[in-house]
Amino acid sequence: MASIPKLHTLFMAGIALYTGKVVKEIKVHADPQVKGTYGMRATYEDDSEGDFLIIGQHIDGGIGKATPEVIEEALEDVEFKSWPPTAKLVSGVVW
């Protein structure tokens, strides 16, 4: 079995705290335009999925120094229409 990168493990732990569900797999996509911003798609033990966004610049010390509890607080519950997520300009704001 391949090793799970440290950042993925941190995100999985934060999502588990946020949702109260066991995360069995996670896909992570770094936003190429905004450093420290990641889209995530979690697959839970029951095979359901959840999408999340985290903006790392809002975390003191950056994501690399965060705890699962800090990640839990910084998560945004979102719904991506496709994977990997893409951003588009809407009314002057990138979403």
N, CA, C and O atoms as a CHARMM CRD file, in Angstrom:
* protein
*
  380
    1    1 MET  N      0.84000  -1.17300   0.00000 PROA 1      0.00000
    2    1 MET  CA     0.00000   0.00000   0.00000 PROA 1      0.00000
    3    1 MET  C      0.89200   1.24500   0.00000 PROA 1      0.00000
    4    1 MET  O      1.87500   1.31500   0.73800 PROA 1      0.00000
    5    2 ALA  N      0.54000   2.21400  -0.82700 PROA 2      0.00000
    6    2 ALA  CA     1.33500   3.42800  -0.94600 PROA 2      0.00000
    7    2 ALA  C      1.16900   4.29200   0.30300 PROA 2      0.00000
    8    2 ALA  O      0.11300   4.28800   0.93700 PROA 2      0.00000
    9    3 SER  N      2.19500   5.01000   0.63700 PROA 3      0.00000
   10    3 SER  CA     2.18300   5.90800   1.78400 PROA 3      0.00000
   11    3 SER  C      1.28900   7.12000   1.48900 PROA 3      0.00000
   12    3 SER  O      1.30100   7.65000   0.37800 PROA 3      0.00000
   13    4 ILE  N      0.52400   7.54800   2.48300 PROA 4      0.00000
   14    4 ILE  CA    -0.32700   8.73100   2.33100 PROA 4      0.00000
   15    4 ILE  C      0.49400   9.94500   2.74100 PROA 4      0.00000
   16    4 ILE  O      1.04500   9.97800   3.84100 PROA 4      0.00000
   17    5 PRO  N      0.57900  10.95100   1.85900 PROA 5      0.00000
   18    5 PRO  CA     1.33900  12.15800   2.21800 PROA 5      0.00000
   19    5 PRO  C      0.82000  12.78700   3.51800 PROA 5      0.00000
   20    5 PRO  O     -0.36900  12.70900   3.82600 PROA 5      0.00000
   21    6 LYS  N      1.72100  13.40200   4.26400 PROA 6      0.00000
   22    6 LYS  CA     1.40600  13.99900   5.56200 PROA 6      0.00000
   23    6 LYS  C      0.23500  14.98200   5.47000 PROA 6      0.00000
   24    6 LYS  O     -0.63700  14.99000   6.33900 PROA 6      0.00000
   25    7 LEU  N      0.21500  15.79900   4.43100 PROA 7      0.00000
   26    7 LEU  CA    -0.85200  16.78600   4.26500 PROA 7      0.00000
   27    7 LEU  C     -2.20200  16.09300   4.09400 PROA 7      0.00000
   28    7 LEU  O     -3.20700  16.53900   4.64700 PROA 7      0.00000
   29    8 HSD  N     -2.22400  15.00300   3.32700 PROA 8      0.00000
   30    8 HSD  CA    -3.46800  14.25500   3.13700 PROA 8      0.00000
   31    8 HSD  C     -3.96500  13.68600   4.47000 PROA 8      0.00000
   32    8 HSD  O     -5.15900  13.73200   4.76700 PROA 8      0.00000
   33    9 THR  N     -3.04400  13.15400   5.26200 PROA 9      0.00000
   34    9 THR  CA    -3.40200  12.59800   6.57200 PROA 9      0.00000
   35    9 THR  C     -3.99000  13.68500   7.46600 PROA 9      0.00000
   36    9 THR  O     -4.96300  13.44400   8.18100 PROA 9      0.00000
   37   10 LEU  N     -3.40800  14.86800   7.42900 PROA 10     0.00000
   38   10 LEU  CA    -3.90200  15.99700   8.21400 PROA 10     0.00000
   39   10 LEU  C     -5.30400  16.38900   7.76300 PROA 10     0.00000
   40   10 LEU  O     -6.18900  16.60100   8.59100 PROA 10     0.00000
   41   11 PHE  N     -5.50600  16.48500   6.45300 PROA 11     0.00000
   42   11 PHE  CA    -6.82400  16.83400   5.92300 PROA 11     0.00000
   43   11 PHE  C     -7.86100  15.76500   6.29100 PROA 11     0.00000
   44   11 PHE  O     -8.98500  16.09700   6.66800 PROA 11     0.00000
   45   12 MET  N     -7.48700  14.49100   6.18200 PROA 12     0.00000
   46   12 MET  CA    -8.41000  13.40600   6.52300 PROA 12     0.00000
   47   12 MET  C     -8.84500  13.51300   7.99400 PROA 12     0.00000
   48   12 MET  O    -10.02200  13.34000   8.31100 PROA 12     0.00000
   49   13 ALA  N     -7.90200  13.79600   8.87200 PROA 13     0.00000
   50   13 ALA  CA    -8.21000  13.91400  10.30500 PROA 13     0.00000
   51   13 ALA  C     -9.12300  15.11400  10.56400 PROA 13     0.00000
   52   13 ALA  O    -10.05900  15.01700  11.35800 PROA 13     0.00000
   53   14 GLY  N     -8.86100  16.23700   9.90600 PROA 14     0.00000
   54   14 GLY  CA    -9.69700  17.42800  10.07100 PROA 14     0.00000
   55   14 GLY  C    -11.11100  17.20200   9.55900 PROA 14     0.00000
   56   14 GLY  O    -12.07700  17.62800  10.19200 PROA 14     0.00000
   57   15 ILE  N    -11.23700  16.53700   8.41900 PROA 15     0.00000
   58   15 ILE  CA   -12.56600  16.24500   7.85200 PROA 15     0.00000
   59   15 ILE  C    -13.31800  15.27200   8.75800 PROA 15     0.00000
   60   15 ILE  O    -14.52300  15.41800   8.95900 PROA 15     0.00000
   61   16 ALA  N    -12.61700  14.28600   9.30300 PROA 16     0.00000
   62   16 ALA  CA   -13.25700  13.33500  10.22100 PROA 16     0.00000
   63   16 ALA  C    -13.81700  14.06300  11.44500 PROA 16     0.00000
   64   16 ALA  O    -14.92200  13.75600  11.89300 PROA 16     0.00000
   65   17 LEU  N    -13.06400  15.02500  11.98900 PROA 17     0.00000
   66   17 LEU  CA   -13.55700  15.81100  13.11700 PROA 17     0.00000
   67   17 LEU  C    -14.76900  16.65000  12.70900 PROA 17     0.00000
   68   17 LEU  O    -15.74500  16.74400  13.45300 PROA 17     0.00000
   69   18 TYR  N    -14.70100  17.25400  11.53500 PROA 18     0.00000
   70   18 TYR  CA   -15.74800  18.14000  11.02900 PROA 18     0.00000
   71   18 TYR  C    -17.05400  17.38500  10.79100 PROA 18     0.00000
   72   18 TYR  O    -18.13200  17.88000  11.12200 PROA 18     0.00000
   73   19 THR  N    -16.95400  16.18400  10.21700 PROA 19     0.00000
   74   19 THR  CA   -18.14400  15.43600   9.80800 PROA 19     0.00000
   75   19 THR  C    -18.57100  14.36500  10.80500 PROA 19     0.00000
   76   19 THR  O    -19.73000  13.95000  10.81500 PROA 19     0.00000
   77   20 GLY  N    -17.64200  13.92000  11.64100 PROA 20     0.00000
   78   20 GLY  CA   -17.93300  12.80300  12.53000 PROA 20     0.00000
   79   20 GLY  C    -17.95000  11.46500  11.80500 PROA 20     0.00000
   80   20 GLY  O    -18.43000  10.46900  12.34800 PROA 20     0.00000
   81   21 LYS  N    -17.42900  11.43700  10.57900 PROA 21     0.00000
   82   21 LYS  CA   -17.39900  10.21600   9.77100 PROA 21     0.00000
   83   21 LYS  C    -15.96200   9.73800   9.59300 PROA 21     0.00000
   84   21 LYS  O    -15.02100  10.52600   9.68700 PROA 21     0.00000
   85   22 VAL  N    -15.80000   8.44000   9.33600 PROA 22     0.00000
   86   22 VAL  CA   -14.48500   7.86900   9.04900 PROA 22     0.00000
   87   22 VAL  C    -14.17200   8.12000   7.57400 PROA 22     0.00000
   88   22 VAL  O    -14.93200   7.71500   6.69400 PROA 22     0.00000
   89   23 VAL  N    -13.05400   8.78800   7.31000 PROA 23     0.00000
   90   23 VAL  CA   -12.61500   9.07200   5.93800 PROA 23     0.00000
   91   23 VAL  C    -11.69500   7.94700   5.50700 PROA 23     0.00000
   92   23 VAL  O    -10.65500   7.71800   6.12300 PROA 23     0.00000
   93   24 LYS  N    -12.07800   7.24000   4.44200 PROA 24     0.00000
   94   24 LYS  CA   -11.23100   6.13600   3.98800 PROA 24     0.00000
   95   24 LYS  C    -10.30200   6.55400   2.84800 PROA 24     0.00000
   96   24 LYS  O     -9.28100   5.90800   2.61100 PROA 24     0.00000
   97   25 GLU  N    -10.64900   7.62100   2.15000 PROA 25     0.00000
   98   25 GLU  CA    -9.81000   8.07700   1.03200 PROA 25     0.00000
   99   25 GLU  C    -10.03900   9.57000   0.82800 PROA 25     0.00000
  100   25 GLU  O    -11.11900  10.09400   1.10200 PROA 25     0.00000
  101   26 ILE  N     -9.00400  10.23700   0.34300 PROA 26     0.00000
  102   26 ILE  CA    -9.14000  11.66300   0.05100 PROA 26     0.00000
  103   26 ILE  C     -8.39000  11.99100  -1.22700 PROA 26     0.00000
  104   26 ILE  O     -7.30200  11.47500  -1.48000 PROA 26     0.00000
  105   27 LYS  N     -8.98900  12.85600  -2.02300 PROA 27     0.00000
  106   27 LYS  CA    -8.32900  13.41700  -3.20500 PROA 27     0.00000
  107   27 LYS  C     -8.10000  14.89000  -2.88300 PROA 27     0.00000
  108   27 LYS  O     -8.98700  15.56700  -2.36300 PROA 27     0.00000
  109   28 VAL  N     -6.92200  15.37100  -3.19100 PROA 28     0.00000
  110   28 VAL  CA    -6.56800  16.76100  -2.88500 PROA 28     0.00000
  111   28 VAL  C     -6.06400  17.42900  -4.14900 PROA 28     0.00000
  112   28 VAL  O     -5.23100  16.87500  -4.86600 PROA 28     0.00000
  113   29 HSD  N     -6.57200  18.62200  -4.41900 PROA 29     0.00000
  114   29 HSD  CA    -6.14800  19.38300  -5.59500 PROA 29     0.00000
  115   29 HSD  C     -5.75200  20.78400  -5.13400 PROA 29     0.00000
  116   29 HSD  O     -6.57300  21.53100  -4.60100 PROA 29     0.00000
  117   30 ALA  N     -4.49300  21.12600  -5.34600 PROA 30     0.00000
  118   30 ALA  CA    -4.00200  22.46500  -4.99100 PROA 30     0.00000
  119   30 ALA  C     -4.46000  23.47300  -6.03900 PROA 30     0.00000
  120   30 ALA  O     -4.37900  23.20900  -7.23800 PROA 30     0.00000
  121   31 ASP  N     -4.93400  24.61300  -5.58900 PROA 31     0.00000
  122   31 ASP  CA    -5.33700  25.68800  -6.49700 PROA 31     0.00000
  123   31 ASP  C     -4.07200  26.30800  -7.08500 PROA 31     0.00000
  124   31 ASP  O     -3.24500  26.82700  -6.33500 PROA 31     0.00000
  125   32 PRO  N     -3.89900  26.26600  -8.40400 PROA 32     0.00000
  126   32 PRO  CA    -2.67700  26.81100  -9.00500 PROA 32     0.00000
  127   32 PRO  C     -2.58900  28.33700  -8.93300 PROA 32     0.00000
  128   32 PRO  O     -1.51400  28.90700  -9.12300 PROA 32     0.00000
  129   33 GLN  N     -3.71300  28.99600  -8.66100 PROA 33     0.00000
  130   33 GLN  CA    -3.73500  30.45600  -8.62500 PROA 33     0.00000
  131   33 GLN  C     -3.56800  31.04200  -7.21700 PROA 33     0.00000
  132   33 GLN  O     -3.11600  32.17500  -7.05900 PROA 33     0.00000
  133   34 VAL  N     -3.93900  30.25700  -6.19500 PROA 34     0.00000
  134   34 VAL  CA    -3.91400  30.78100  -4.82600 PROA 34     0.00000
  135   34 VAL  C     -3.13100  29.82400  -3.93900 PROA 34     0.00000
  136   34 VAL  O     -3.62600  28.76100  -3.56500 PROA 34     0.00000
  137   35 LYS  N     -1.91000  30.20900  -3.61000 PROA 35     0.00000
  138   35 LYS  CA    -1.03900  29.36000  -2.79400 PROA 35     0.00000
  139   35 LYS  C     -1.70300  29.00900  -1.46200 PROA 35     0.00000
  140   35 LYS  O     -2.28400  29.86600  -0.79600 PROA 35     0.00000
  141   36 GLY  N     -1.60500  27.74800  -1.09600 PROA 36     0.00000
  142   36 GLY  CA    -2.14400  27.29800   0.18100 PROA 36     0.00000
  143   36 GLY  C     -3.63200  26.99700   0.16500 PROA 36     0.00000
  144   36 GLY  O     -4.21500  26.70900   1.21000 PROA 36     0.00000
  145   37 THR  N     -4.25800  27.06200  -1.01400 PROA 37     0.00000
  146   37 THR  CA    -5.68400  26.76400  -1.13100 PROA 37     0.00000
  147   37 THR  C     -5.84500  25.40100  -1.79100 PROA 37     0.00000
  148   37 THR  O     -5.22300  25.11000  -2.81300 PROA 37     0.00000
  149   38 TYR  N     -6.69300  24.57200  -1.18700 PROA 38     0.00000
  150   38 TYR  CA    -6.87100  23.19900  -1.67100 PROA 38     0.00000
  151   38 TYR  C     -8.34600  22.84200  -1.74700 PROA 38     0.00000
  152   38 TYR  O     -9.13700  23.19800  -0.87400 PROA 38     0.00000
  153   39 GLY  N     -8.69400  22.13500  -2.80300 PROA 39     0.00000
  154   39 GLY  CA    -9.99700  21.49700  -2.91100 PROA 39     0.00000
  155   39 GLY  C     -9.80700  20.04500  -2.51100 PROA 39     0.00000
  156   39 GLY  O     -8.79100  19.43600  -2.84600 PROA 39     0.00000
  157   40 MET  N    -10.77900  19.48400  -1.79600 PROA 40     0.00000
  158   40 MET  CA   -10.67200  18.09500  -1.34400 PROA 40     0.00000
  159   40 MET  C    -11.96900  17.36700  -1.59000 PROA 40     0.00000
  160   40 MET  O    -13.05200  17.93100  -1.43300 PROA 40     0.00000
  161   41 ARG  N    -11.85400  16.11700  -1.97500 PROA 41     0.00000
  162   41 ARG  CA   -13.01800  15.22900  -2.06700 PROA 41     0.00000
  163   41 ARG  C    -12.74400  14.03000  -1.18100 PROA 41     0.00000
  164   41 ARG  O    -11.82300  13.25300  -1.43300 PROA 41     0.00000
  165   42 ALA  N    -13.55200  13.88900  -0.14100 PROA 42     0.00000
  166   42 ALA  CA   -13.40200  12.78800   0.81000 PROA 42     0.00000
  167   42 ALA  C    -14.38400  11.67800   0.47000 PROA 42     0.00000
  168   42 ALA  O    -15.54100  11.93800   0.13800 PROA 42     0.00000
  169   43 THR  N    -13.91600  10.44000   0.55700 PROA 43     0.00000
  170   43 THR  CA   -14.78800   9.27800   0.45800 PROA 43     0.00000
  171   43 THR  C    -14.83200   8.65400   1.84300 PROA 43     0.00000
  172   43 THR  O    -13.80000   8.35500   2.44400 PROA 43     0.00000
  173   44 TYR  N    -16.05700   8.46500   2.33600 PROA 44     0.00000
  174   44 TYR  CA   -16.25000   7.94600   3.68100 PROA 44     0.00000
  175   44 TYR  C    -16.37700   6.42700   3.68500 PROA 44     0.00000
  176   44 TYR  O    -16.47700   5.79500   2.63300 PROA 44     0.00000
  177   45 GLU  N    -16.37200   5.86500   4.86200 PROA 45     0.00000
  178   45 GLU  CA   -16.46500   4.42000   5.05200 PROA 45     0.00000
  179   45 GLU  C    -17.70200   3.81800   4.37400 PROA 45     0.00000
  180   45 GLU  O    -17.67700   2.67000   3.93100 PROA 45     0.00000
  181   46 ASP  N    -18.78900   4.61000   4.29800 PROA 46     0.00000
  182   46 ASP  CA   -20.02900   4.12000   3.67400 PROA 46     0.00000
  183   46 ASP  C    -20.08100   4.41400   2.17200 PROA 46     0.00000
  184   46 ASP  O    -21.12700   4.25200   1.54500 PROA 46     0.00000
  185   47 ASP  N    -18.95700   4.84500   1.59800 PROA 47     0.00000
  186   47 ASP  CA   -18.78700   5.17800   0.17900 PROA 47     0.00000
  187   47 ASP  C    -19.48400   6.46800  -0.25800 PROA 47     0.00000
  188   47 ASP  O    -19.49300   6.77300  -1.45100 PROA 47     0.00000
  189   48 SER  N    -20.06400   7.22900   0.66100 PROA 48     0.00000
  190   48 SER  CA   -20.57200   8.54700   0.29900 PROA 48     0.00000
  191   48 SER  C    -19.37700   9.49800   0.17600 PROA 48     0.00000
  192   48 SER  O    -18.27500   9.18500   0.62800 PROA 48     0.00000
  193   49 GLU  N    -19.60500  10.65000  -0.43400 PROA 49     0.00000
  194   49 GLU  CA   -18.51700  11.61200  -0.64300 PROA 49     0.00000
  195   49 GLU  C    -18.89000  12.98800  -0.11100 PROA 49     0.00000
  196   49 GLU  O    -20.06800  13.32000   0.01900 PROA 49     0.00000
  197   50 GLY  N    -17.87700  13.77600   0.19200 PROA 50     0.00000
  198   50 GLY  CA   -18.05400  15.15700   0.60300 PROA 50     0.00000
  199   50 GLY  C    -16.93600  16.00000   0.01600 PROA 50     0.00000
  200   50 GLY  O    -15.79100  15.55400  -0.06300 PROA 50     0.00000
  201   51 ASP  N    -17.26500  17.21600  -0.39400 PROA 51     0.00000
  202   51 ASP  CA   -16.29000  18.13700  -0.97000 PROA 51     0.00000
  203   51 ASP  C    -16.00900  19.27200   0.00600 PROA 51     0.00000
  204   51 ASP  O    -16.90300  19.75300   0.70300 PROA 51     0.00000
  205   52 PHE  N    -14.74800  19.68600   0.04000 PROA 52     0.00000
  206   52 PHE  CA   -14.32300  20.72200   0.97900 PROA 52     0.00000
  207   52 PHE  C    -13.30400  21.64500   0.31900 PROA 52     0.00000
  208   52 PHE  O    -12.62600  21.27100  -0.63800 PROA 52     0.00000
  209   53 LEU  N    -13.21600  22.84000   0.84500 PROA 53     0.00000
  210   53 LEU  CA   -12.23400  23.83300   0.41500 PROA 53     0.00000
  211   53 LEU  C    -11.55000  24.34300   1.66600 PROA 53     0.00000
  212   53 LEU  O    -12.18000  24.52700   2.70800 PROA 53     0.00000
  213   54 ILE  N    -10.25400  24.56900   1.54900 PROA 54     0.00000
  214   54 ILE  CA    -9.51800  25.17900   2.65500 PROA 54     0.00000
  215   54 ILE  C     -8.58500  26.22900   2.07300 PROA 54     0.00000
  216   54 ILE  O     -7.91400  25.99500   1.06800 PROA 54     0.00000
  217   55 ILE  N     -8.55200  27.38400   2.71400 PROA 55     0.00000
  218   55 ILE  CA    -7.69000  28.47500   2.29000 PROA 55     0.00000
  219   55 ILE  C     -6.60400  28.61900   3.35000 PROA 55     0.00000
  220   55 ILE  O     -6.84000  29.16300   4.42900 PROA 55     0.00000
  221   56 GLY  N     -5.41300  28.12200   3.02600 PROA 56     0.00000
  222   56 GLY  CA    -4.32100  28.03000   3.98400 PROA 56     0.00000
  223   56 GLY  C     -3.80600  29.34100   4.51400 PROA 56     0.00000
  224   56 GLY  O     -3.26700  29.39100   5.62000 PROA 56     0.00000
  225   57 GLN  N     -3.95800  30.41000   3.75000 PROA 57     0.00000
  226   57 GLN  CA    -3.44000  31.69100   4.22900 PROA 57     0.00000
  227   57 GLN  C     -4.21600  32.19600   5.43500 PROA 57     0.00000
  228   57 GLN  O     -3.76700  33.12600   6.10500 PROA 57     0.00000
  229   58 HSD  N     -5.36400  31.60900   5.72500 PROA 58     0.00000
  230   58 HSD  CA    -6.14300  32.00700   6.89700 PROA 58     0.00000
  231   58 HSD  C     -5.71900  31.25000   8.15400 PROA 58     0.00000
  232   58 HSD  O     -6.25900  31.48400   9.23500 PROA 58     0.00000
  233   59 ILE  N     -4.74600  30.33700   8.00900 PROA 59     0.00000
  234   59 ILE  CA    -4.27800  29.54000   9.13600 PROA 59     0.00000
  235   59 ILE  C     -2.95200  30.10900   9.62700 PROA 59     0.00000
  236   59 ILE  O     -1.98800  30.18500   8.86500 PROA 59     0.00000
  237   60 ASP  N     -2.90000  30.50500  10.89000 PROA 60     0.00000
  238   60 ASP  CA    -1.66600  31.04400  11.45900 PROA 60     0.00000
  239   60 ASP  C     -0.54600  30.02400  11.33000 PROA 60     0.00000
  240   60 ASP  O     -0.70900  28.87400  11.73900 PROA 60     0.00000
  241   61 GLY  N      0.58100  30.42300  10.77300 PROA 61     0.00000
  242   61 GLY  CA     1.72600  29.53600  10.61100 PROA 61     0.00000
  243   61 GLY  C      1.64500  28.65600   9.38200 PROA 61     0.00000
  244   61 GLY  O      2.58900  27.92500   9.08200 PROA 61     0.00000
  245   62 GLY  N      0.51600  28.71300   8.65300 PROA 62     0.00000
  246   62 GLY  CA     0.35900  27.92300   7.43900 PROA 62     0.00000
  247   62 GLY  C     -0.16200  26.52100   7.71700 PROA 62     0.00000
  248   62 GLY  O     -0.15700  26.05600   8.85600 PROA 62     0.00000
  249   63 ILE  N     -0.60200  25.86800   6.67800 PROA 63     0.00000
  250   63 ILE  CA    -1.19100  24.53900   6.79400 PROA 63     0.00000
  251   63 ILE  C     -0.21100  23.53000   7.37400 PROA 63     0.00000
  252   63 ILE  O     -0.60800  22.67400   8.16500 PROA 63     0.00000
  253   64 GLY  N      1.05200  23.61200   7.00000 PROA 64     0.00000
  254   64 GLY  CA     2.03200  22.64000   7.45400 PROA 64     0.00000
  255   64 GLY  C      2.19400  22.57000   8.96200 PROA 64     0.00000
  256   64 GLY  O      2.65900  21.56000   9.48900 PROA 64     0.00000
  257   65 LYS  N      1.81500  23.63800   9.66400 PROA 65     0.00000
  258   65 LYS  CA     1.95300  23.66700  11.12400 PROA 65     0.00000
  259   65 LYS  C      0.60400  23.50700  11.83400 PROA 65     0.00000
  260   65 LYS  O      0.51200  23.65400  13.05200 PROA 65     0.00000
  261   66 ALA  N     -0.42000  23.21000  11.06900 PROA 66     0.00000
  262   66 ALA  CA    -1.76400  23.10000  11.63600 PROA 66     0.00000
  263   66 ALA  C     -1.98700  21.74200  12.29800 PROA 66     0.00000
  264   66 ALA  O     -1.28100  20.77200  12.02200 PROA 66     0.00000
  265   67 THR  N     -2.97400  21.70100  13.16500 PROA 67     0.00000
  266   67 THR  CA    -3.41300  20.45700  13.79300 PROA 67     0.00000
  267   67 THR  C     -4.74100  20.05400  13.13100 PROA 67     0.00000
  268   67 THR  O     -5.34400  20.86800  12.43300 PROA 67     0.00000
  269   68 PRO  N     -5.19700  18.82900  13.33600 PROA 68     0.00000
  270   68 PRO  CA    -6.50400  18.44800  12.79200 PROA 68     0.00000
  271   68 PRO  C     -7.62700  19.37600  13.27700 PROA 68     0.00000
  272   68 PRO  O     -8.56600  19.65100  12.53000 PROA 68     0.00000
  273   69 GLU  N     -7.53500  19.85400  14.51000 PROA 69     0.00000
  274   69 GLU  CA    -8.55200  20.75400  15.04400 PROA 69     0.00000
  275   69 GLU  C     -8.56100  22.09600  14.31100 PROA 69     0.00000
  276   69 GLU  O     -9.62500  22.67000  14.07600 PROA 69     0.00000
  277   70 VAL  N     -7.38700  22.59000  13.95300 PROA 70     0.00000
  278   70 VAL  CA    -7.28800  23.84300  13.19400 PROA 70     0.00000
  279   70 VAL  C     -7.84900  23.63800  11.78600 PROA 70     0.00000
  280   70 VAL  O     -8.55100  24.50100  11.25900 PROA 70     0.00000
  281   71 ILE  N     -7.53800  22.50200  11.18800 PROA 71     0.00000
  282   71 ILE  CA    -8.06800  22.18800   9.85500 PROA 71     0.00000
  283   71 ILE  C     -9.59200  22.11800   9.91400 PROA 71     0.00000
  284   71 ILE  O    -10.27200  22.65600   9.04100 PROA 71     0.00000
  285   72 GLU  N    -10.12700  21.46000  10.93500 PROA 72     0.00000
  286   72 GLU  CA   -11.58600  21.35000  11.10500 PROA 72     0.00000
  287   72 GLU  C    -12.23300  22.73900  11.09400 PROA 72     0.00000
  288   72 GLU  O    -13.25200  22.94400  10.43500 PROA 72     0.00000
  289   73 GLU  N    -11.65000  23.67700  11.81200 PROA 73     0.00000
  290   73 GLU  CA   -12.19700  25.03600  11.89800 PROA 73     0.00000
  291   73 GLU  C    -12.08100  25.79900  10.57800 PROA 73     0.00000
  292   73 GLU  O    -12.89800  26.67700  10.30000 PROA 73     0.00000
  293   74 ALA  N    -11.08200  25.47600   9.77000 PROA 74     0.00000
  294   74 ALA  CA   -10.83200  26.22200   8.53700 PROA 74     0.00000
  295   74 ALA  C    -11.56100  25.65000   7.31500 PROA 74     0.00000
  296   74 ALA  O    -11.59000  26.28400   6.26100 PROA 74     0.00000
  297   75 LEU  N    -12.14400  24.46400   7.45200 PROA 75     0.00000
  298   75 LEU  CA   -12.80600  23.82700   6.31100 PROA 75     0.00000
  299   75 LEU  C    -14.06500  24.56800   5.87700 PROA 75     0.00000
  300   75 LEU  O    -14.82000  25.08500   6.70100 PROA 75     0.00000
  301   76 GLU  N    -14.26900  24.60700   4.57000 PROA 76     0.00000
  302   76 GLU  CA   -15.51000  25.10400   3.98400 PROA 76     0.00000
  303   76 GLU  C    -16.18000  23.91000   3.31800 PROA 76     0.00000
  304   76 GLU  O    -15.54900  23.23000   2.50900 PROA 76     0.00000
  305   77 ASP  N    -17.42400  23.64300   3.63400 PROA 77     0.00000
  306   77 ASP  CA   -18.19100  22.57200   3.02200 PROA 77     0.00000
  307   77 ASP  C    -18.72000  23.09600   1.68800 PROA 77     0.00000
  308   77 ASP  O    -19.49700  24.05000   1.66400 PROA 77     0.00000
  309   78 VAL  N    -18.31200  22.48700   0.59000 PROA 78     0.00000
  310   78 VAL  CA   -18.69000  22.94900  -0.74200 PROA 78     0.00000
  311   78 VAL  C    -19.18500  21.76600  -1.56400 PROA 78     0.00000
  312   78 VAL  O    -19.17800  20.62600  -1.09900 PROA 78     0.00000
  313   79 GLU  N    -19.61400  22.05100  -2.79600 PROA 79     0.00000
  314   79 GLU  CA   -19.99600  20.98700  -3.72700 PROA 79     0.00000
  315   79 GLU  C    -19.36300  21.29400  -5.07300 PROA 79     0.00000
  316   79 GLU  O    -19.75600  22.24000  -5.75600 PROA 79     0.00000
  317   80 PHE  N    -18.37700  20.48300  -5.45000 PROA 80     0.00000
  318   80 PHE  CA   -17.73000  20.65600  -6.74500 PROA 80     0.00000
  319   80 PHE  C    -18.56500  19.96800  -7.81200 PROA 80     0.00000
  320   80 PHE  O    -19.09000  18.87800  -7.58600 PROA 80     0.00000
  321   81 LYS  N    -18.69100  20.60200  -8.97400 PROA 81     0.00000
  322   81 LYS  CA   -19.44200  20.00800 -10.07900 PROA 81     0.00000
  323   81 LYS  C    -18.61500  18.99700 -10.84200 PROA 81     0.00000
  324   81 LYS  O    -19.16500  18.14100 -11.53500 PROA 81     0.00000
  325   82 SER  N    -17.30000  19.08400 -10.72300 PROA 82     0.00000
  326   82 SER  CA   -16.41200  18.15300 -11.42200 PROA 82     0.00000
  327   82 SER  C    -15.14800  17.97600 -10.57900 PROA 82     0.00000
  328   82 SER  O    -14.88700  18.74500  -9.65500 PROA 82     0.00000
  329   83 TRP  N    -14.38900  16.96900 -10.91100 PROA 83     0.00000
  330   83 TRP  CA   -13.11600  16.73900 -10.23500 PROA 83     0.00000
  331   83 TRP  C    -12.03300  16.54400 -11.27600 PROA 83     0.00000
  332   83 TRP  O    -12.23600  15.76900 -12.21000 PROA 83     0.00000
  333   84 PRO  N    -10.89100  17.20600 -11.16200 PROA 84     0.00000
  334   84 PRO  CA   -10.56800  18.19400 -10.13000 PROA 84     0.00000
  335   84 PRO  C    -11.39400  19.46300 -10.32100 PROA 84     0.00000
  336   84 PRO  O    -11.84000  19.76000 -11.43000 PROA 84     0.00000
  337   85 PRO  N    -11.59400  20.20400  -9.24000 PROA 85     0.00000
  338   85 PRO  CA   -12.40500  21.42300  -9.33200 PROA 85     0.00000
  339   85 PRO  C    -11.72400  22.47000 -10.19700 PROA 85     0.00000
  340   85 PRO  O    -10.49800  22.52600 -10.28600 PROA 85     0.00000
  341   86 THR  N    -12.53300  23.28500 -10.82200 PROA 86     0.00000
  342   86 THR  CA   -12.01800  24.38600 -11.63000 PROA 86     0.00000
  343   86 THR  C    -12.67800  25.67100 -11.15200 PROA 86     0.00000
  344   86 THR  O    -13.78900  25.65200 -10.62200 PROA 86     0.00000
  345   87 ALA  N    -11.99700  26.76300 -11.34000 PROA 87     0.00000
  346   87 ALA  CA   -12.52600  28.06600 -10.94400 PROA 87     0.00000
  347   87 ALA  C    -12.92400  28.82600 -12.19000 PROA 87     0.00000
  348   87 ALA  O    -12.32100  28.67300 -13.25200 PROA 87     0.00000
  349   88 LYS  N    -13.94700  29.64500 -12.04500 PROA 88     0.00000
  350   88 LYS  CA   -14.32800  30.51500 -13.14900 PROA 88     0.00000
  351   88 LYS  C    -14.63700  31.89500 -12.59200 PROA 88     0.00000
  352   88 LYS  O    -15.01300  32.03200 -11.42800 PROA 88     0.00000
  353   89 LEU  N    -14.47900  32.90300 -13.41500 PROA 89     0.00000
  354   89 LEU  CA   -14.71300  34.26900 -13.00600 PROA 89     0.00000
  355   89 LEU  C    -16.20400  34.57000 -13.08200 PROA 89     0.00000
  356   89 LEU  O    -16.81100  34.43400 -14.14400 PROA 89     0.00000
  357   90 VAL  N    -16.79600  34.97400 -11.96600 PROA 90     0.00000
  358   90 VAL  CA   -18.21300  35.31500 -11.90800 PROA 90     0.00000
  359   90 VAL  C    -18.33700  36.68700 -11.27600 PROA 90     0.00000
  360   90 VAL  O    -17.99500  36.87100 -10.10700 PROA 90     0.00000
  361   91 SER  N    -18.82300  37.64700 -12.04000 PROA 91     0.00000
  362   91 SER  CA   -19.02400  39.01200 -11.54600 PROA 91     0.00000
  363   91 SER  C    -17.76800  39.58600 -10.89200 PROA 91     0.00000
  364   91 SER  O    -17.85300  40.26500  -9.86900 PROA 91     0.00000
  365   92 GLY  N    -16.61100  39.31400 -11.47800 PROA 92     0.00000
  366   92 GLY  CA   -15.37100  39.88000 -10.96800 PROA 92     0.00000
  367   92 GLY  C    -14.77900  39.10800  -9.81500 PROA 92     0.00000
  368   92 GLY  O    -13.73100  39.50100  -9.30200 PROA 92     0.00000
  369   93 VAL  N    -15.40500  38.01800  -9.38000 PROA 93     0.00000
  370   93 VAL  CA   -14.90300  37.21700  -8.26000 PROA 93     0.00000
  371   93 VAL  C    -14.60200  35.81300  -8.76100 PROA 93     0.00000
  372   93 VAL  O    -15.41000  35.22900  -9.48400 PROA 93     0.00000
  373   94 VAL  N    -13.47400  35.27400  -8.39500 PROA 94     0.00000
  374   94 VAL  CA   -13.13000  33.90600  -8.78600 PROA 94     0.00000
  375   94 VAL  C    -13.75200  32.94700  -7.78800 PROA 94     0.00000
  376   94 VAL  O    -13.51700  33.05500  -6.58500 PROA 94     0.00000
  377   95 TRP  N    -14.55300  31.99900  -8.29500 PROA 95     0.00000
  378   95 TRP  CA   -15.19600  30.97100  -7.46200 PROA 95     0.00000
  379   95 TRP  C    -14.72700  29.62900  -7.86800 PROA 95     0.00000
  380   95 TRP  O    -15.14900  28.62700  -7.29000 PROA 95     0.00000
